């Protein structure tokens, strides 16, 4: 019983970590895109580019993390 609970907690921790990773990359990319818009005066394009890069990096990070976890 205790072993099952430990496995369940590990799964919850991994899923939480993956979700947080995606969110942080998206928010970070969006923030950097808005800052680039403010500096270069390219209003919507920096935000959109930052958002797209954040989404891509988030999913690449998740794929890398899953790959590492599957090696265990």
N, C-alpha and C positions, 0 to 999 in steps of 0.2 A: 504494500500500500504506500509506504513512504517513498519507494523508488518511483512509482507512478506519479506521485505528487511532485517529485523533483523534476521529472521529465516534462510535466505539464508547465511548471514554472519556467523551465528553460525555453519552451516553445513560446510562452507569453513574452518572455524577455526578448527573444529574437524578433518576434513580430513587432513588438513595440520599438525596438531599435531600428528595424527597417523602415517603419513608418516615419519615425523621427528623422531618419537620414534623408528620406525623400523630401519631407517638408522643409528641412533646413536648407537643402540645396535649392529648392524652388524659391524660398524666401530670400536667400542670399543672392541668387541670380537676379531676382527682381529688384532687390535693393541696389545692387551694383549697376543694373541697367538704368534705374532712375537717376543714380548719381552721374552716369555717363550722359544721360539726357540733359541734366542740369549744366554739365561742363561744356558739352559740345553743341547744345541747343538743337537737338534732334528729337523733339518731343516724344512721339510714340515708338520710334524705332529702337532706341536703346532699351526701353522697358520690354518690348516684345522679344528682342534678341536675348536679353538677360533671362527672361522667363523661359524661353525655349532652351537655352543652354543649361539653366537650372534643372529643368525637367529631364533633359538628356543625362546630365551628370548624376542626378538622383537615381535614375534607373540603372545607369552603369554601375554606380556604387552598390545598389541593391544586388545586382547580378554578381558583382565581385564578392560581396559578403556571403551570398548564398553558395558560391563556388567554394569559398574557404570553409564554410560550415559543412559542406558535403564531403570534404576531404577528411573530416574528423572521424 
